Amino acid sequence: MAEKKRSMGVAVMGPMRSGTTLVADLLTVRGRSLVLSEPNLLGAWHPALSQAVHRLVTEFGIEAPPPPTEKPPARIFGYFDRAILPELQGLDFWGVKYVDLFGWRELFQRYQPRKLILCVRDLREVAVSSIELAERMKLGFPGGAHMRDEAWILTRLAHSVHELLALRKLPHFVLRYEDLVEDPKVRERLAEYVGLDELGTERLNLTIERDSRQSWESRKHGSGVTKKALGRFEREPPGPVRNLAERVWRLLGEYSVAFDYEVAEPKVRIQGHDFSAPARPGRNPVPYMKGEEWNWRGPKQLEPSFARRRARQLASMNIPQGAVVLDLSGGLSSMITELPKGGRLILADVTERTPQTKAADLLQGKLPPKGPATFVLALEILEQVENPGRFLKNLRGYGLPVLLSYHATDDTADIDRVALGWRSHLSRNQLQRGLATVGFRVTASWAFDGRQSMLKLRPVPVPARKARAETEDAA
């Protein structure tokens, strides 16, 4: 097929949760234009993805042969170029939208866009929204054996930012999510940029998403453009997710400068980090393929999200089969895929992120009821607790075995703990004494990854006489 016949009208590119799917639907107008969401045209053949593309064009009104079930092509573009692309040539324009920005240069070589739209959003908002997306959709690593985690979100956003800054060197139209949903004139300029008299009103790309996303987005926004997703970071209470959002923002300050967002003060910006190193032409400092590995250890710098990943991996080897695990770590319920056979997870967090989440003021040491739990996890959370004594006392109140991870001050003397969002600063000795005082027997693996320790806690039985006295005092 001639190169000019493979060119496309528009490419919509941006980090996840920056409004790209909404923009793809706004630029989709029946009979005139169609923007396909995440078709992964250069990717290896994937039956489900090719069927989703076929479903989209069919619902749009284009008759195209379905994907082959026998002798499929090696890559998706083999089917797309033969069966779908010729039908798109009769439209005013067609295009694609991607949040997976890996390989965009090869994509543009094959399907050169006449227009380029860069979707952006405050990185703090992006990070909080990405957590919600991963949690609600239970996103998994390739192969499906492990659920995506906070370390993946950090890596993916950092990779996307560097690619977006490279894309910025091409002629483009910047579309800030905040402006798109608040200012009708911005939507008018968007339509003018691509040559449409008016924008689309249907959410065709959203309808082909998994129900775990489609139903939740539809309930929140309906079929229109709303402001309901604004202010996500402001509403996020202190805790693991807010800390991650602030870290992404302080780590990738060049993005905020480039797209006119609030920039962190110089004294809190993160310098000399693997993920923030200046990108060389065609070389992203954040390794995409490594980021897709569930057990990649990450940058050489201490990153709380990667420390949590390592703690989860070690914890998975120490949870008994069939345990009902109360996870006080907050953030994502990634431990679901790490539990031994027959295990069940109950996730607690500082806010009710999903209907299944148990909300509690964890950072003040207040814990939720244990319910049916038979085992407790507290990974990379004690560092963020303002009242560790209350936290440990209430932890002992469960009367259950516990796995607790912690970065003791002995092992982090060269680390700015406050910059990491940590509020408690206990030495190994202080931590051991605090646990013994509330009634735990401790077995410790100190600095198992060089910085972080894992402690197995067993409640010390309370003598019957003392237990009766405590009951009488309480009465």
C-alpha positions as CSV (number, residue, x, y, z in Angstrom):
1,M,0.0,0.0,0.0
2,A,1.4,3.4,-0.9
3,E,2.7,5.5,1.9
4,K,0.3,8.3,1.3
5,K,-2.6,5.9,1.5
6,R,-1.4,4.8,5.0
7,S,-1.2,8.3,6.3
8,M,-3.7,9.3,9.0
9,G,-5.4,12.5,9.9
10,V,-4.6,12.8,13.6
11,A,-2.7,11.1,16.4
12,V,-3.8,11.7,19.9
13,M,-0.9,11.0,22.4
14,G,-0.7,11.5,26.2
15,P,-0.1,9.8,29.5
16,M,-2.8,7.5,30.9
17,R,-5.7,9.3,32.6
18,S,-5.1,12.6,30.6
19,G,-8.4,12.5,28.7
20,T,-7.2,10.8,25.6
21,T,-10.2,8.4,25.3
22,L,-12.5,11.4,25.7
23,V,-10.6,13.2,22.9
24,A,-10.8,10.2,20.7
25,D,-14.5,10.2,21.0
26,L,-14.9,13.9,20.5
27,L,-13.0,13.5,17.3
28,T,-15.2,10.6,16.1
29,V,-18.2,11.8,14.1
30,R,-20.2,9.2,12.2
31,G,-19.6,9.4,8.4
32,R,-16.8,11.9,8.8
33,S,-14.0,10.8,11.2
34,L,-13.0,7.9,13.3
35,V,-10.2,7.8,16.0
36,L,-9.3,4.4,17.3
37,S,-8.4,4.0,20.9
38,E,-5.2,1.9,21.6
39,P,-5.3,-0.3,18.5
40,N,-1.6,-1.3,19.0
41,L,-1.3,-1.6,15.2
42,L,2.4,-2.6,15.3
43,G,1.9,-5.1,18.0
44,A,1.9,-8.9,17.8
45,W,-1.4,-10.5,16.7
46,H,-3.9,-10.4,19.6
47,P,-7.4,-11.9,18.9
48,A,-9.2,-9.9,21.6
49,L,-7.6,-6.6,20.5
50,S,-8.3,-7.1,16.8
51,Q,-11.9,-8.0,17.7
52,A,-12.2,-4.8,19.7
53,V,-11.0,-2.8,16.7
54,H,-13.5,-4.6,14.4
55,R,-16.3,-4.0,16.9
56,L,-15.5,-0.3,17.0
57,V,-15.5,0.2,13.2
58,T,-18.7,-1.9,12.9
59,E,-20.5,0.2,15.5
60,F,-19.3,3.3,13.8
61,G,-21.0,2.1,10.6
62,I,-18.3,0.6,8.5
63,E,-18.7,-2.9,7.2
64,A,-15.4,-4.7,7.4
65,P,-14.5,-8.4,7.5
66,P,-13.9,-9.9,11.0
67,P,-10.5,-10.8,12.1
68,P,-9.3,-14.2,10.8
69,T,-9.4,-17.1,13.2
70,E,-7.2,-19.3,11.0
71,K,-3.7,-18.4,9.9
72,P,-3.8,-14.8,11.4
73,P,-1.1,-12.4,10.4
74,A,2.0,-12.0,12.6
75,R,1.0,-8.5,13.6
76,I,-2.2,-6.5,13.9
77,F,-1.4,-4.2,11.0
78,G,-1.6,-7.1,8.6
79,Y,-5.3,-7.4,9.2
80,F,-5.9,-3.7,9.7
81,D,-4.2,-2.6,6.4
82,R,-6.1,-5.2,4.4
83,A,-9.6,-5.2,6.0
84,I,-10.1,-1.8,7.7
85,L,-7.8,0.8,6.4
86,P,-9.3,0.9,2.8
87,E,-12.7,1.6,4.4
88,L,-11.3,4.5,6.4
89,Q,-10.0,6.3,3.3
90,G,-13.5,7.5,2.4
91,L,-13.7,9.5,5.7
92,D,-12.5,13.1,6.1
93,F,-9.9,11.7,8.4
94,W,-9.0,8.8,10.6
95,G,-6.6,8.5,13.5
96,V,-5.4,6.7,16.6
97,K,-5.0,7.6,20.3
98,Y,-2.3,6.1,22.5
99,V,-1.3,6.3,26.1
100,D,1.3,3.6,25.6
101,L,3.8,5.8,23.9
102,F,6.4,3.1,23.4
103,G,7.3,2.8,19.7
104,W,5.6,5.9,18.4
105,R,8.4,6.7,16.0
106,E,7.9,3.4,14.2
107,L,4.1,4.0,14.3
108,F,4.5,7.4,12.7
109,Q,6.8,6.0,10.0
110,R,4.1,3.6,8.9
111,Y,1.1,5.8,9.5
112,Q,2.3,9.4,9.3
113,P,-0.2,11.8,11.1
114,R,-1.1,15.1,9.5
115,K,-2.1,16.5,12.9
116,L,-0.7,15.7,16.4
117,I,-2.5,16.3,19.6
118,L,-0.7,16.1,22.9
119,C,-3.0,15.5,25.8
120,V,-1.7,16.5,29.2
121,R,-2.9,16.9,32.8
122,D,-1.4,17.8,36.1
123,L,0.8,14.8,37.0
124,R,-0.5,14.6,40.5
125,E,-4.0,14.2,39.2
126,V,-2.8,11.6,36.7
127,A,-1.1,9.6,39.4
128,V,-4.2,9.5,41.7
129,S,-6.5,8.7,38.8
130,S,-4.1,5.9,37.6
131,I,-4.3,4.2,41.0
132,E,-8.1,4.2,40.7
133,L,-7.9,2.8,37.1
134,A,-5.5,0.0,38.1
135,E,-7.6,-0.9,41.2
136,R,-11.0,-0.9,39.6
137,M,-9.9,-2.8,36.5
138,K,-7.4,-5.1,38.4
139,L,-4.8,-4.5,35.7
140,G,-2.2,-7.2,35.4
141,F,1.3,-7.6,34.1
142,P,1.8,-9.5,30.8
143,G,0.7,-13.1,31.4
144,G,-1.8,-12.1,34.0
145,A,0.0,-13.8,37.0
146,H,0.6,-10.5,38.8
147,M,-1.4,-7.4,39.3
148,R,0.0,-4.0,38.3
149,D,1.4,-2.1,41.3
150,E,2.4,1.4,42.3
151,A,6.0,0.8,41.0
152,W,4.6,0.1,37.6
153,I,2.5,3.3,37.7
154,L,5.6,5.4,38.6
155,T,7.6,3.7,35.8
156,R,4.9,4.0,33.2
157,L,4.3,7.7,33.9
158,A,8.0,8.5,33.9
159,H,8.5,6.7,30.6
160,S,5.4,8.5,29.1
161,V,6.7,11.9,30.2
162,H,10.0,11.5,28.5
163,E,8.3,10.3,25.3
164,L,5.8,13.2,25.4
165,L,8.7,15.7,25.7
166,A,10.2,14.1,22.6
167,L,6.8,14.3,20.8
168,R,6.7,18.0,21.7
169,K,9.5,18.7,19.2
170,L,7.1,17.9,16.4
171,P,4.4,20.3,15.2
172,H,1.5,19.8,17.6
173,F,-1.6,21.1,19.5
174,V,-1.4,20.9,23.3
175,L,-4.7,20.0,25.0
176,R,-4.7,20.3,28.8
177,Y,-7.4,18.2,30.3
178,E,-8.3,20.9,32.8
179,D,-9.0,23.4,29.9
180,L,-10.8,20.8,27.8
181,V,-13.5,20.1,30.3
182,E,-13.8,23.7,31.7
183,D,-13.7,25.9,28.6
184,P,-16.0,25.3,25.6
185,K,-13.8,27.6,23.5
186,V,-10.9,25.1,23.9
187,R,-13.2,22.5,22.4
188,E,-14.0,24.8,19.6
189,R,-10.3,25.3,18.9
190,L,-9.8,21.5,19.0
191,A,-12.5,21.1,16.3
192,E,-11.0,23.8,14.2
193,Y,-7.5,22.2,14.5
194,V,-8.7,18.9,13.0
195,G,-11.2,20.5,10.5
196,L,-14.5,19.5,12.1
197,D,-17.5,21.7,12.1
198,E,-18.5,20.2,15.5
199,L,-17.2,17.5,17.8
200,G,-18.7,14.1,18.3
201,T,-21.2,13.4,21.1
202,E,-21.0,9.6,21.3
203,R,-18.6,7.6,23.5
204,L,-17.9,4.9,21.0
205,N,-14.3,4.2,22.2
206,L,-15.5,4.0,25.8
207,T,-18.2,1.4,24.9
208,I,-15.5,-1.1,23.8
209,E,-13.6,-0.9,27.0
210,R,-13.9,-3.6,29.7
211,D,-17.1,-3.3,31.7
212,S,-15.0,-2.7,34.9
213,R,-14.0,0.7,33.3
214,Q,-16.9,1.5,31.0
215,S,-19.7,1.3,33.6
216,W,-17.7,3.2,36.2
217,E,-16.8,6.0,33.7
218,S,-20.3,6.2,32.3
219,R,-21.9,6.5,35.8
220,K,-19.5,9.3,36.6
221,H,-19.6,11.3,33.4
222,G,-22.7,10.1,31.5
223,S,-22.3,10.8,27.8
224,G,-21.1,14.4,28.0
225,V,-18.0,16.4,29.0
226,T,-18.0,17.0,32.8
227,K,-15.7,18.5,35.4
228,K,-16.3,15.7,37.9
229,A,-12.7,14.3,37.5
230,L,-11.1,17.6,38.5
231,G,-9.5,18.1,41.9
232,R,-8.6,14.5,42.4
233,F,-5.3,15.3,44.1
234,E,-6.8,18.0,46.3
235,R,-9.4,15.5,47.6
236,E,-6.8,12.7,48.2
237,P,-6.1,12.5,51.9
238,P,-2.5,12.1,53.2
239,G,-1.3,8.6,52.7
240,P,0.5,6.2,50.3
241,V,-1.3,7.4,47.1
242,R,-0.9,11.1,47.8
243,N,2.8,10.5,48.6
244,L,3.2,8.7,45.2
245,A,1.4,11.5,43.4
246,E,3.7,14.2,45.0
247,R,6.8,12.1,44.2
248,V,5.9,11.8,40.5
249,W,5.3,15.5,40.4
250,R,8.6,16.4,42.1
251,L,10.5,13.8,40.0
252,L,9.3,15.0,36.6
253,G,9.4,18.7,36.9
254,E,10.3,19.3,33.3
255,Y,6.8,18.2,32.3
256,S,5.2,20.8,34.6
257,V,7.4,23.5,33.1
258,A,6.8,22.4,29.5
259,F,3.0,22.3,29.8
260,D,2.5,25.3,32.2
261,Y,1.5,23.4,35.4
262,E,2.5,24.3,39.0
263,V,6.1,23.5,39.5
264,A,7.6,22.2,42.7
265,E,9.9,24.5,44.7
266,P,13.6,24.0,43.9
267,K,14.3,22.7,47.3
268,V,11.9,19.8,47.0
269,R,12.6,18.8,43.4
270,I,14.3,15.4,42.9
271,Q,17.6,15.7,41.2
272,G,20.1,13.2,39.9
273,H,17.5,10.4,39.7
274,D,17.6,7.6,37.1
275,F,14.0,8.4,36.1
276,S,14.6,12.1,35.7
277,A,17.9,12.0,33.7
278,P,17.8,14.0,30.5
279,A,16.7,11.9,27.6
280,R,19.1,11.6,24.7
281,P,17.7,11.5,21.1
282,G,15.7,8.3,20.8
283,R,16.8,7.1,24.2
284,N,14.4,7.1,27.1
285,P,16.1,6.9,30.5
286,V,13.2,4.8,31.8
287,P,13.4,1.3,30.4
288,Y,10.0,0.4,29.0
289,M,10.5,-3.4,28.8
290,K,11.9,-3.6,32.3
291,G,8.9,-1.7,33.6
292,E,6.7,-4.5,32.2
293,E,8.4,-7.0,34.4
294,W,6.5,-7.6,37.7
295,N,9.7,-8.3,39.6
296,W,12.0,-5.6,38.2
297,R,13.8,-3.9,41.1
298,G,13.7,-0.4,39.6
299,P,16.1,2.5,39.8
300,K,19.2,2.5,42.0
301,Q,17.7,5.2,44.2
302,L,15.4,4.2,47.1
303,E,11.8,4.4,45.8
304,P,9.0,3.5,48.3
305,S,6.8,2.0,45.6
306,F,9.6,-0.4,44.6
307,A,10.3,-1.2,48.2
308,R,6.6,-2.1,48.6
309,R,6.9,-4.4,45.6
310,R,9.8,-6.2,47.2
311,A,8.0,-6.4,50.5
312,R,5.0,-8.0,48.8
313,Q,7.2,-10.5,47.1
314,L,8.7,-11.6,50.4
315,A,5.4,-11.5,52.3
316,S,3.8,-13.8,49.7
317,M,6.2,-16.5,50.8
318,N,5.2,-16.2,54.5
319,I,1.4,-16.2,54.3
320,P,-0.3,-19.5,55.2
321,Q,-2.6,-21.1,52.7
322,G,-6.2,-20.2,53.0
323,A,-5.5,-17.1,55.0
324,V,-8.0,-14.2,55.0
325,V,-5.5,-11.3,54.8
326,L,-6.3,-7.8,56.1
327,D,-3.9,-5.6,54.1
328,L,-3.4,-2.3,56.0
329,S,-0.8,-1.0,53.4
330,G,-3.3,1.1,51.4
331,G,-2.9,1.9,47.7
332,L,-3.5,-1.0,45.3
333,S,-4.7,-4.5,46.2
334,S,-1.8,-6.0,44.2
335,M,-1.4,-8.7,46.9
336,I,-4.5,-10.4,45.5
337,T,-2.4,-12.1,42.9
338,E,0.4,-12.9,45.4
339,L,-1.7,-14.8,47.9
340,P,-1.1,-18.6,48.4
341,K,-3.8,-21.0,47.3
342,G,-7.2,-20.3,48.9
343,G,-6.3,-16.9,50.2
344,R,-8.6,-13.9,50.3
345,L,-7.7,-10.2,50.6
346,I,-9.4,-7.4,52.5
347,L,-7.8,-4.0,51.6
348,A,-7.8,-1.1,54.0
349,D,-6.9,2.5,52.9
350,V,-7.2,6.1,54.1
351,T,-10.2,6.5,51.8
352,E,-12.9,4.3,50.3
353,R,-11.2,4.0,46.9
354,T,-13.6,1.3,45.8
355,P,-16.8,-0.1,47.4
356,Q,-14.7,-3.0,48.7
357,T,-12.1,-0.9,50.4
358,K,-12.2,-0.6,54.2
359,A,-11.5,3.1,55.0
360,A,-9.7,4.1,58.2
361,D,-7.5,6.9,59.5
362,L,-4.4,4.7,59.2
363,L,-1.9,7.6,59.5
364,Q,-3.2,8.4,62.9
365,G,-2.9,4.8,64.0
366,K,-6.6,4.0,63.8
367,L,-7.3,0.6,62.2
368,P,-10.5,-0.8,60.8
369,P,-12.3,-3.8,62.4
370,K,-10.6,-7.1,61.6
371,G,-13.8,-8.7,60.4
372,P,-13.1,-12.3,59.2
373,A,-9.4,-11.7,58.8
374,T,-7.0,-14.4,60.0
375,F,-3.7,-12.7,59.1
376,V,-2.6,-9.0,58.8
377,L,-0.2,-7.2,56.4
378,A,1.3,-3.8,57.1
379,L,3.8,-3.1,54.3
380,E,5.4,0.4,53.8
381,I,2.7,2.1,55.9
382,L,4.2,2.4,59.4
383,E,6.8,4.9,57.9
384,Q,3.8,7.2,57.1
385,V,2.1,6.9,60.4
386,E,2.1,10.0,62.7
387,N,1.3,8.0,65.8
388,P,3.2,4.7,65.5
389,G,2.6,3.7,69.2
390,R,-1.2,3.8,68.7
391,F,-0.8,1.9,65.4
392,L,1.2,-0.9,67.0
393,K,-1.1,-1.1,70.0
394,N,-4.2,-1.4,67.8
395,L,-2.3,-3.9,65.6
396,R,-1.8,-6.1,68.7
397,G,-5.5,-5.7,69.5
398,Y,-6.4,-7.9,66.5
399,G,-4.8,-10.9,68.2
400,L,-3.6,-12.1,64.8
401,P,-0.2,-12.9,63.3
402,V,1.2,-9.9,61.3
403,L,3.8,-9.3,58.7
404,L,5.2,-5.7,59.1
405,S,7.8,-4.0,56.8
406,Y,9.7,-1.0,57.9
407,H,12.8,1.1,57.0
408,A,14.5,1.6,60.3
409,T,16.7,4.7,60.8
410,D,19.7,2.5,61.2
411,D,19.4,1.4,57.6
412,T,18.5,4.8,56.1
413,A,21.0,7.2,57.6
414,D,21.8,8.7,54.2
415,I,18.2,9.1,53.1
416,D,16.0,12.2,53.5
417,R,13.0,10.4,55.1
418,V,10.8,13.5,55.2
419,A,11.3,14.0,51.5
420,L,9.8,10.5,51.0
421,G,6.7,11.5,53.0
422,W,7.7,9.5,56.0
423,R,6.4,10.6,59.4
424,S,7.8,8.0,61.8
425,H,11.5,7.6,62.4
426,L,12.2,4.5,64.5
427,S,15.5,2.7,65.0
428,R,15.6,-1.1,65.0
429,N,15.8,-1.0,68.8
430,Q,12.9,1.4,69.2
431,L,10.8,-0.6,66.9
432,Q,11.6,-3.9,68.7
433,R,10.9,-2.4,72.1
434,G,7.6,-0.8,70.9
435,L,6.4,-4.2,69.6
436,A,7.4,-6.0,72.7
437,T,5.7,-3.4,74.9
438,V,2.3,-3.9,73.1
439,G,2.7,-7.7,73.3
440,F,4.3,-9.1,70.1
441,R,7.0,-11.7,69.8
442,V,9.2,-10.6,66.9
443,T,11.2,-12.5,64.3
444,A,13.1,-10.0,62.2
445,S,14.8,-10.1,58.8
446,W,16.7,-6.9,59.1
447,A,17.4,-4.9,55.9
448,F,16.5,-7.9,53.7
449,D,16.8,-5.7,50.5
450,G,19.6,-3.6,51.9
451,R,17.3,-1.0,53.4
452,Q,14.0,-2.5,54.4
453,S,13.2,-5.0,57.2
454,M,10.4,-7.6,57.4
455,L,9.2,-8.5,60.9
456,K,7.0,-11.5,61.7
457,L,4.8,-10.7,64.7
458,R,3.1,-13.2,66.9
459,P,0.8,-12.0,69.7
460,V,2.1,-13.1,73.1
461,P,-0.7,-14.9,74.9
462,V,-2.1,-12.8,77.8
463,P,-2.1,-14.7,81.1
464,A,-5.6,-15.7,82.2
465,R,-5.4,-13.7,85.5
466,K,-4.3,-10.5,83.7
467,A,-6.9,-11.0,81.0
468,R,-9.7,-11.3,83.7
469,A,-8.3,-8.2,85.5
470,E,-8.4,-6.2,82.2
471,T,-11.9,-7.3,81.5
472,E,-13.0,-6.3,85.0
473,D,-11.3,-2.9,84.7
474,A,-13.0,-2.3,81.3
475,A,-16.4,-3.2,82.9
